[in-house]
Amino acid sequence: MDAGGQPTLDEIEERFVWLVAGRLARDEADRWAARWVMEDGIVWGDLSWWALNRLHGVDLPAAEGGSYLHDDEQVRAWLTELRTRRAM
């Protein structure tokens, strides 16, 4: 957490890593991100906001068959994109 009590970009990336590694359930990642997305009065950097919005909704179902709207491959691609954008 930063001095204002909100998660840093490192902590947001960490949630992606845990999610991809299977150490964090999709619904937990969604709830964690939703708390921050819905919080009023917080100013986010563009990349943090982008990443939080990817995590928020990561548990949306695609259909009744149990698959997700955003599959594991897409979540891994988001993590890669986050890391690429951080390095710029």
C-alpha positions in Angstrom: 0.0 0.0 0.0 1.2 3.5 -0.7 1.1 6.3 1.9 -2.6 7.0 1.0 -3.6 3.3 1.7 -4.2 2.3 -1.8 -2.5 -0.6 -3.5 0.7 0.1 -5.5 1.2 -1.1 -9.1 3.5 -3.8 -7.7 0.6 -5.1 -5.6 -1.8 -5.0 -8.5 0.7 -7.0 -10.6 1.1 -9.4 -7.7 -2.6 -10.3 -7.9 -2.2 -11.1 -11.6 0.8 -13.4 -10.8 -1.2 -15.2 -8.0 -4.2 -15.5 -10.3 -2.1 -17.0 -13.2 -0.3 -19.3 -10.8 -3.6 -20.6 -9.3 -2.8 -19.1 -5.9 -5.7 -16.7 -6.1 -9.3 -17.6 -7.1 -10.9 -15.5 -9.8 -13.7 -14.4 -7.5 -11.2 -13.3 -4.9 -9.3 -11.3 -7.5 -12.5 -9.7 -8.7 -13.7 -8.7 -5.2 -10.2 -7.3 -4.3 -10.2 -5.2 -7.5 -13.8 -4.1 -7.2 -13.1 -2.6 -3.8 -10.6 -0.3 -5.4 -12.5 0.4 -8.6 -15.6 1.4 -6.7 -13.8 3.6 -4.2 -14.5 7.3 -4.6 -11.9 9.9 -4.4 -8.9 7.9 -5.4 -6.8 9.1 -8.3 -5.2 6.3 -10.2 -2.4 6.3 -12.8 -3.5 5.1 -16.2 -1.7 1.8 -16.0 -3.0 1.0 -12.5 -6.6 1.9 -13.5 -6.2 -0.3 -16.7 -4.9 -3.3 -14.6 -7.5 -3.0 -11.9 -10.3 -2.9 -14.5 -8.9 -6.1 -16.0 -9.0 -7.9 -12.6 -12.5 -6.5 -11.9 -14.7 -8.8 -13.8 -12.1 -11.6 -14.3 -14.7 -14.0 -12.9 -17.5 -13.3 -15.3 -18.9 -16.5 -16.8 -19.0 -16.9 -20.5 -21.9 -19.4 -20.4 -23.6 -21.9 -18.2 -20.9 -24.4 -19.0 -18.5 -23.1 -16.4 -16.1 -21.3 -18.6 -15.1 -17.7 -18.1 -15.6 -14.8 -20.5 -11.8 -14.1 -20.1 -9.9 -17.4 -20.3 -6.6 -18.2 -18.7 -4.7 -17.4 -21.8 -6.2 -13.9 -21.9 -5.4 -13.3 -18.2 -1.7 -14.4 -18.9 -1.7 -11.9 -21.9 -2.9 -9.1 -19.6 -0.1 -9.9 -17.2 2.4 -9.8 -20.1 0.9 -6.5 -21.3 1.1 -5.0 -17.8 4.8 -5.9 -17.5 5.5 -4.6 -21.0 3.8 -1.3 -20.3 5.6 -1.0 -17.0 8.9 -1.3 -18.7 8.3 1.5 -21.1 
